[in-house]
Amino acid sequence: MQGFAQYADWFYLIGAVLFILTLRGLSGPKTAIMGNRYGMAGMALAVVTTFFSAPSPVVGLIVAAMVAGAAIGIYRAKTVPMTQMPETVAMMHSLVGLSAVCIAIAAVLHTGVHHDGVHRFELFVGCFVGAITFTASVFAYGKLAAKKWAKTVKGAWVKPTQATLFFAMLAFGANYFISEDINSFYIMTALALALGYIWIAPIGGGDMPVVVSLLNSFSGWAAAGIGFTLNNSMLIIAGSLVGSSGAILSYVMCKAMNRSLMNVLFGGFGAAAAGASVDTGEQKQKNYRSGSPEDAGFLMSNASSVVIVPGYGMAQGRAQNAVKELYNTLKAAGVTIRFAIHPVAGRMPGHMNVLLAEADVPYDDILEMDEINSDFAGTDVVLVIGANDVVNPAAKDDASSPIYGMPILEAYKAQTVMVIKRSMATGYAGLDNDLFYLDKTMMIFGDAKKVVEEMTKAINGSGH
């Protein structure tokens, strides 16, 4: 194995190029499959190279861990429904953070190695970033999976507690850096674990897509930090790519919400929004118009242009294949039909794009917000499937709304709006939606998949 080590850097270089090609491929739906293949090849090469170039590896433990991890990963990949993909991604981020913490602790406990100032700093940063990533991702998982223990916390004590934990963590980390006191390292790690949880806990559900993206970035930086500790160039490169791409994606999503990253992370938007909706929801009784899937099918079949706005309700109802059938039916009838995607629709970045790609919806008919917003005014029918906050006109005309100023899909400009929802309950951010009460809007209540299937039957003439 030692003879192989002299070629490790060459193989790591090839792996790094493959990772760069992965990100390039994942930047567009048409090249995403090839991008995934590049990533798989790069990771396989990195793992094999590390295995054969490591000094005195404990082969039995390594192979056992790899087999167990591969078995769990394959099982999860084959069984996870698309509705649970966001929390699955959050949990994977947590495991990256946990591994960074475990490696840092193992390095600190390694009595045969003396860590100079540079390495102690790397251990300090890599460990606390990994610890924050771990507990923050666990909470994000619980929030996305609607676990009872993942409750949003609020109150005047939250921000002082966050600040206290943050500065105490830095203080004990600095003491370890200066004095090599291992107890300070342990205390720093414990404080970072607590900080990760209390940092994410006040953030409401409406901001979870940005949180998941940011935690993706954190997991990359944690991996890069530990790469310096292990003197592993592949880990440094891969971690830096993940960290920087996650940070860029977080910025893009914040821009799509017209908010700063600091406002998302420390503004408590989701919690405040939920509280506002509770306060005003019982005071106002608004009238809305409801209809049947048959009514909707008739309107769409007689339209010249239809835009579908998918939201989490489509994922929850596993309706993407039914939506594809509706798309095919309208297309065959000569209707111009497209999809409008908001950058933060769903519960994770690109959630709607993944669902539509799974159903083989043509990429050319899937348009981002900036590409399609100018077309809504000339659209006959907009069909909103389980989306709420990303089509809420309050973002445009209600200065008191927590989402005021956030760019939205301007569905309200269409001639007719149809909304599929299970009930009139608020969306994930806890805000009522004025779109539902417009004279031009027709509410259609029920499971998204069943409702869409009934619409298709009505268009085909078999629903009468």
Rosetta blueprint (number, residue, H / E / L):
1 M L
2 Q H
3 G H
4 F H
5 A H
6 Q L
7 Y L
8 A H
9 D H
10 W H
11 F H
12 Y H
13 L H
14 I H
15 G H
16 A H
17 V H
18 L H
19 F H
20 I H
21 L H
22 T H
23 L H
24 R H
25 G H
26 L H
27 S L
28 G L
29 P H
30 K H
31 T H
32 A H
33 I H
34 M H
35 G H
36 N H
37 R H
38 Y H
39 G H
40 M H
41 A H
42 G H
43 M H
44 A H
45 L H
46 A H
47 V H
48 V H
49 T H
50 T H
51 F H
52 F H
53 S H
54 A L
55 P L
56 S L
57 P L
58 V L
59 V H
60 G H
61 L H
62 I H
63 V H
64 A H
65 A H
66 M H
67 V H
68 A H
69 G H
70 A H
71 A H
72 I H
73 G H
74 I H
75 Y H
76 R H
77 A H
78 K H
79 T H
80 V L
81 P L
82 M H
83 T H
84 Q H
85 M H
86 P H
87 E H
88 T H
89 V H
90 A H
91 M H
92 M H
93 H H
94 S H
95 L H
96 V H
97 G H
98 L H
99 S H
100 A H
101 V H
102 C H
103 I H
104 A H
105 I H
106 A H
107 A H
108 V H
109 L H
110 H L
111 T L
112 G L
113 V L
114 H L
115 H L
116 D L
117 G H
118 V H
119 H H
120 R H
121 F H
122 E H
123 L H
124 F H
125 V H
126 G H
127 C H
128 F H
129 V H
130 G H
131 A H
132 I H
133 T H
134 F H
135 T H
136 A H
137 S H
138 V H
139 F H
140 A H
141 Y H
142 G H
143 K H
144 L H
145 A L
146 A L
147 K L
148 K L
149 W L
150 A L
151 K L
152 T L
153 V L
154 K L
155 G L
156 A L
157 W L
158 V H
159 K H
160 P H
161 T H
162 Q H
163 A H
164 T H
165 L H
166 F H
167 F H
168 A H
169 M H
170 L H
171 A H
172 F H
173 G H
174 A H
175 N H
176 Y H
177 F H
178 I H
179 S H
180 E L
181 D L
182 I H
183 N H
184 S H
185 F H
186 Y H
187 I H
188 M H
189 T H
190 A H
191 L H
192 A H
193 L H
194 A H
195 L H
196 G H
197 Y H
198 I H
199 W H
200 I H
201 A L
202 P L
203 I L
204 G L
205 G H
206 G H
207 D H
208 M H
209 P H
210 V H
211 V H
212 V H
213 S H
214 L H
215 L H
216 N H
217 S H
218 F H
219 S H
220 G H
221 W H
222 A H
223 A H
224 A H
225 G H
226 I H
227 G H
228 F H
229 T H
230 L H
231 N L
232 N L
233 S H
234 M H
235 L H
236 I H
237 I H
238 A H
239 G H
240 S H
241 L H
242 V H
243 G H
244 S H
245 S H
246 G H
247 A H
248 I H
249 L H
250 S H
251 Y H
252 V H
253 M H
254 C H
255 K H
256 A H
257 M L
258 N L
259 R L
260 S L
261 L H
262 M H
263 N H
264 V H
265 L H
266 F H
267 G L
268 G L
269 F H
270 G H
271 A H
272 A H
273 A H
274 A H
275 G H
276 A H
277 S H
278 V H
279 D H
280 T H
281 G H
282 E L
283 Q L
284 K L
285 Q L
286 K L
287 N L
288 Y L
289 R L
290 S E
291 G L
292 S L
293 P H
294 E H
295 D H
296 A H
297 G H
298 F H
299 L H
300 M H
301 S H
302 N L
303 A L
304 S L
305 S E
306 V E
307 V E
308 I E
309 V E
310 P E
311 G L
312 Y H
313 G H
314 M H
315 A H
316 Q H
317 G L
318 R L
319 A L
320 Q H
321 N H
322 A H
323 V H
324 K H
325 E H
326 L H
327 Y H
328 N H
329 T H
330 L H
331 K H
332 A H
333 A L
334 G L
335 V L
336 T E
337 I E
338 R E
339 F E
340 A E
341 I E
342 H L
343 P L
344 V L
345 A L
346 G L
347 R L
348 M L
349 P L
350 G L
351 H H
352 M H
353 N H
354 V H
355 L H
356 L H
357 A H
358 E H
359 A L
360 D L
361 V L
362 P L
363 Y H
364 D H
365 D H
366 I E
367 L E
368 E E
369 M H
370 D H
371 E H
372 I H
373 N H
374 S H
375 D H
376 F H
377 A H
378 G H
379 T L
380 D L
381 V E
382 V E
383 L E
384 V E
385 I E
386 G L
387 A L
388 N L
389 D H
390 V H
391 V H
392 N L
393 P L
394 A H
395 A H
396 K H
397 D H
398 D L
399 A L
400 S L
401 S L
402 P L
403 I L
404 Y L
405 G L
406 M L
407 P L
408 I L
409 L L
410 E L
411 A H
412 Y H
413 K H
414 A L
415 Q L
416 T E
417 V E
418 M E
419 V E
420 I E
421 K E
422 R L
423 S L
424 M L
425 A L
426 T L
427 G L
428 Y L
429 A L
430 G L
431 L L
432 D L
433 N L
434 D H
435 L H
436 F H
437 Y H
438 L L
439 D L
440 K L
441 T E
442 M E
443 M E
444 I E
445 F E
446 G L
447 D L
448 A H
449 K H
450 K H
451 V H
452 V H
453 E H
454 E H
455 M H
456 T H
457 K H
458 A H
459 I H
460 N H
461 G L
462 S L
463 G L
464 H L
